[in-house]
Amino acid sequence: MNQLSVGWDIGGAHVKVCVVEHQKIIAVYQEPCPLWQGLDKLEFAVKTLLQKISNSNQKHAITMTGELVDLFANRHDGVRQIIQTMTQLLGDSEIQIFCGKSGVLPVSEINETHFDSIASANWLASASFAAKQFEDCLFVDIGSTTTDILWCENGDVIAQGFSDYERLISQELIYIGIVRTPVMSVVQTVLDNEKQVGIMAEHFATMADVYRLTGELSENHDQIPTADGAEKTIEASARRLSRMLGDDFKIEEFARWQSVAQDIRKQQIQRIQNSCELHLNKKTILVGAGIGRFLVKEIAQNLECDYVDFSKLFPMNQDLTFKPADCAPAVAMAFQIKI
């Protein structure tokens, strides 16, 4: 029986997994996991994913960001509980944990001294893989919730910060994405009918509503409930967006709300581009990852840089529901497993 290398990225909202056989990606999956609601959500997501992996001869490598959710007393508590839960779920399989700059270590060697380097290190796993493919590049991963921006040179990630706190200071981490992010955290005003209108500080709409209206959000990537718990149609998205402006949606004004969505998109991409320019040492390749990488491609064009999709770095089956770039840290973990 062939051995599978299985990489995991345990987030606070999704669990992502990549399966590699003979150095070729054969599967990439993602399951929603509102971890802040309890460890049972993690258990359900992982069990669901394990049912899709048929081969019993497996080695697993894990990275995470889920330790940050408010289910846990602090980040160390989160790291400890996630490792314990994954160890129980994976049973007798060999398990390795990503420890940042120290690479992967067997779970049996992990203790509390490693927890700081384990916490929210998934960005380093995927950026490190990209760094080894180019003389220099800017790695940009735009996901459902966050954006990572890393300068890579001579095979290394040249990071100014390593903790979330440090990376928020350096703008290598921007807490905006294309699904879960509340609209009110991305923009303060929008252009509507040639007027600048203030945005209400209410969780009426998310960026998923914006990208449904622009036609850029894939159903596969749209796994999180809406702000009001209602349907995910473009009309419902327009209705939620209208609430952000203190107005009501009318079907005959649908084009109006599409225009508002385009303005919000424009402001979000400019915010990310500003941070890219901050870290861009010269015109080079932008490597795009995450479900929002279509924005990275646009930013590369704006900056007159070449663009490479993270998925292009891997041999893979062509009929994957999720592409390697959709789940970059999990993919990187599958290729970091020590045999």
N, C-alpha and C positions, 0 to 999 in steps of 0.2 A: 504494500500500500504506500503510495507516495505521501511524502510529508508536506503539509501546508504551512506556510508562514502567514500568520493572521495578525494584522495591525489594528489597534483600537484607539479611538479618540473619544474619551468620555467627557462630553460637554454638559453644561447646565440645562440645555434645551434639546440637544440631540445626542445620540450615540452613533458613531460612524465606524465602519469596519471595512478592511480591505483584505482580500484573500489572494495569496501569491503561490503559484506552483511552478517549479522550474524557472524561477526568475521572470515569470509572466503573470500579469494580473488577470485573474479569472473571474473575480467578482468584487464589486464595491456596493455597499448598502448603507442606508441611513434610516434610523428610526427616531421619531420624536420621543423626548424624555424630559418632561418637566420635573427635574430632579428636586427643585425646591419644595415639591409637594410630598416627597418621601423617598426612601431608598427602594420601596416597592416599585416605583416608576423605573428605576435603573434595572432592577431585576427583571421586570416585564420586557423592557426593550432588549436587554442582552439575551434573554431566553428566546425571544422572537427571532433575533439575528442568528443565534446558534442553530436554530432549526433549518436555516438556509445553508449551513455549512455541513456537508454530509460526511466528509472525511474525518475519521476519529484520530488520526495521527497528526497532531497539530502542535506548533509552537506559537505562543502569543507574546506580543509586545504592546504595552499600554502607555499612552500619554493622556493628559487630562487638563480640563479647565473647570470641571464641575465642582471642584472643592470650594469655589468662591460663593456658591449659592447660600442663601440665608437659612438653609436647613441645618447647617453646621455651625458650631460655636466659633470656629475660626478656620483658617486655611489648613493648618496642620491637622485639625480634627477631620476636615473634609478629605484630605489625602489619605489619612489612616482608614477612614470608613470606606472610601471607594476601593482602596486596595484590598481590604478585607472582603468586601462584597464580591469583587471580581475574582478573587482567589477561590471563594466558595462556589461561584457559578461555573468557573472553568475547570473545577475538579482536579484531576490528576495531570492535566496538561502542564507542560513547561511554560512558565510565565516570566517575562522580563519587563522591567519598568524603566521608562525613559527618565533619566536624571540630568537633563539639560546638558551642560558642557561636559559632564562625565559620561555621557552616552547611556547605553542600556546596561542594567545590572540585573542579575537574577533576583526574583522577589525574596528569596531566602536571605539575601544580603542587605535588604533594605531596612533601615532603622530611621529614627526621628531626625538624625543629622542630615538625611537626604531630602527631607520634606520640602524645604525651601526651593531646592533645585528641581523637584518634581512638579510643584505647583505651577499651573498655567504655563507649561514649557512647550506646548504643542507647536507654537509658532516656530521654535528653534528647530524642531524635527524637520519640518517641511522646508524651511529656508535653508537649512544646512544641505539638504539634498540638492536643491536648486543651485546653491553656491558652487558645488563640485562640478557642475555641468558647463560653467562659463568662466572666462577670465574675470569678468565683472558683470554684475547685473543688479537691478533693483527688483526685489521680490515683493509683490503686493498681493495679499490675500484678502478679498472682500467677501465676508460670509453673511450669514443671516443676522448677526448681532454686532460683529466687530470687524475692524480693518487692521491688518498688520502690514507694516512697511519696513523693509530691511535692506540695507545696503550690503552687497556681497562682493568680495574681492579676493582674488588669488585662492579660491576654494574655501574661504571662511566667511562667516556672517560677522560683519563689523557692527555689532550692536552697542548702543550707548547705554541701554537699560536691560535688565533681565527680569525683574519683578514687574507685575502689572503697574505698580505705583511708579517705578522708575520709567517704564515705557510710556505711560501717560504723560509724564513730564517731557520726555524726548520726542513725543509725537510719533513714535514707532508703533504705538497702539492708539487707535482712534475708536471710541466706542459707538460706532455707527455701522449698520449693515443694511441689507435690502429686504428683510422680512420682519424681524421682531422689533426693530427700533421704533419707538414712538415718533411720530412726525414732529411733535413739539420739541424734541431734543435735537432735531436737525436744522430747523429753520425758525426764525423769529417773526418774519414777515414773508408774504408771498405776493406776487403780481397777479391781480385779478381785475379784469375789465379796465386795464391801464391804471389801476390804483394799487398802491402798496397797502396791504391789509395785515394787521397784526394777527398772529396765530394764538389761539386759546391754549392755555397751559392745562389741557385736559387730555386724558388718554382715550380720545375718540377714534383715532386712526393710527395705523402703523405704516412703515415704508412698504409693506406688502401691498397695501391699497394703492400706493403711488405706482408701483411697478406692475400691478394688474392693469391699471389705466394706461400705462405706456406700452403694454403688451409684451413686457420683457421678463415676466416671472413665470417660470415653468411650473406646471402642476406638481411635478416630482419634488420640487423644492419648497412647495407651499404647504408645510406640514403643521404649522402652528395655528391655534384658533385665532379668530379675528378679535379686535378690541371689544366689540359688543356681543361676541358669540354668535353673530348672524352669518349668513352664507358668504361665500367667497366669489360672488359674481362681480363683474365690473360695475354694474349699477349699484350694488350694495357698497362697493368701495367708494364710488362717487358720493353716495349718501354719507358715509362716514367722514369723507374729506370735507364735505360741506359743513358738517358740524364744527370742524376746526376753525371755520370762518364765521361761526354764529349764524349760518344761513341754512336754508332747506334745499334739498335736491329736487329738481324738476327734470323729467326725461328730455324735454325739449332743450334743456341747457347742458346736455351731456358734454358737448364740445368744450364748454366753459371749464368743467372740472378736469377734463383731459389737459387743458392748457395750464391749469393750476398744478396738476401733477408734473407736467414738464418743467415748470419753474422750480418746484421742489427738487426734482432730479438734478436740474442744472446747478442748484446751490450745493447739493450733496457732492456732486462730482468735483465742483470747484474746491470744496473743503478738503477732499482727499487729494486732489492735485496739488494744492498748496503744500501739504505735508510731503508729498512725493518730491516736489522741487526742493524742499528743505534738506532732503537726504540724498538727492541726486548729485553726485560729484562731477558727472560729465554725461554727455549723451551716450546712452548705452542701451542694452536690452532691458525691457520690463517683462518680467515673468509673472503672468497672471494666474491666480488660483482663487478658489472659492466660488460660490454660486453667483457672485456679483462680478466675476472677472470680465464680463462684457464692458464694464466701466473702466477696467484697467486698460483694455484694448483701446478705448476711446482716449484715455489720458495719454497713452503712448503716442497716439496720433497727434494730439495737441502739443506734446513736447518734442515732436519730431524724432521719436525713438522707435527702435524696432520692438516688436511684440512677439513673445513666445508663450503659448498656452502650456501650463504645467503638465497637462495630459500628454503632450507630445514627447515628454522625457521618458516614457515608459512603453515597453511592449505590452499589449493588452488584447483581450477579446474586443471585437468591435461592436458587439451587441449589448454593452453594459447599460443598465438603466441609469446608474450614476457614473459619471466620468471620474477618473483619478483626480482631476483638479477640483471636483466638487468636495472631496473629502481628503485634501492634501496631507494633513498630519497623519491620518490613519494609514494612508498609502506609504508615506515615508517610514512609518513604524514597521510596516511589513517588510520593508527592504533593509531595516537596521537590525533585524533579529540575528543574534549570534548563533550560528549552527554548532 
